[in-house]
Amino acid sequence: TKPEIGLIGLGTMGAALALNIAEKGFPIAVWNRTASVTHSFHAGAGELAARITPTATLAELVAAIAPPRTIILMVPAGPVVDDQLAALAPLLDAHDLVIDAGNANFHDTNRRVRAGLPFRFMGIGVSGGEEGARHGPAIMAGGDAADWARVDPVLQAIAARAEDGIPCASHLGPEGAGHFVKAVHNGIEYADMQMIAETYGVMRDGMAMPAPAIAETFARWNRGPLQSYLVEISATVAATVDPVTGAPMLDVIVDAAGQKGTGRWTAIEAQNLAAPIPVIEAAVMARNVSARRRERAEGEALYGPAPRPLAKELTLDDLEQALIAGKILCYAQGFAMMTSAGAEFSWPLDMPAIARVWRAGCIIRSAMLNDMAAALAEEPARNLILSPLFADHLLRCLPALRRVAAAGALNGLALPALGAGLAWFDLMRTARGTANMIQGQRDFFGLHGFERLDGLPQPHGPWAPPSI
Ligand code: 6PG
């Protein structure tokens, strides 16, 4: 049978996604800019090759697909997507549907949707790396509901399934909503990774633990409330030995983190929305600082290394509890940011549905997302830290987070994400904050006015001269 789906871009993710689609029984036509890539992909597809139609040109790809066509774009985000859409424009009909499945900036997706392309267009976020794309990613879709209905059977079939069998593929809203949720996913991914790295730092530098012992600790945590893909792979990373030197792999890797920008987009968008996501912002900041190796070396030469080992009173149990607390605080911020975005962009973002989509397939999949979905289902717009279930968890874990953050501060071990989570929490649990001072200052120097607690009218303060 003639394929109804095509895929452009046979890089790591595109190739894996094409094989996944073929494996689920859907014939698919594929095209890559470099013909040899298409050829070797097809040659290496084994028994799935029979369901895959390799094509040599874009026109050949379009001709190989039965209308109304669906074409998945898996090319690098940015101008390459615009180029590809322009190249497809003269070849497609109004009923054909192009899906950008790359990590697009949601502003670009909004722009493309509004640009009046001569075909249907959707932006979907796909998470799970190569393994996920091949065997079951999480899919966060944005676009028109009618277009989603067309591709829903294929995308549900290729998606990961949570333990209850529900596929991790959902239509989350119009326009760039899918790519927006994917960006927040990536921001949380950065934060989860950073907090894990911070606990690794406490174990390595504060507790003088060798990599195998750290690996064992992560593996143990992965059997408890912290069960998650990222903790699991951190155990594997820490346990792996460098075949060249025989040293732990971690000890030979340069401590400068790469990034392609999605975490930064989330931080920028949070500022645009006035949504507080300090744990994610700290994670982006820490990656940026990590890249400044020379300056850090100069800093250490000037100020000396942090005192170590850390005070003995900190236990591995404290660290585990601190990470649990940090994770809850970070996710609470991420969901609150999406709630703000839903209101700002008039998108019906469904928080429990988003939590459910993240339960399997994606990089941030974890056991805790089940509870988050349940808590958000009770009251979707309520901050997670205000839900009885998570308040219960936090009350148990916060003393440990305080101990860890304090020990870090006293011993010069940087814990930016965990510390940012704690500071945000303390702001959030303080009914009478300190912004009254800021309002006084603003009125003093700029006559900006303020409200009185007793509601009495007061245009401006009777400020005493600054000399007293
Ligand atoms: C996913 C990931 C993925 C992302 C990489 C790299 O959900 O599968 O988020 O989309 O591209 O994790 O991101 P950085 O290079 O920015 O770390």
Residues whose N, C-alpha, C, O or C-beta is under 5 A from the ligand:
A	BS01	6PG	V126 S127 G128 G129 N186 G258 Q259 K260 G261 T262 I363
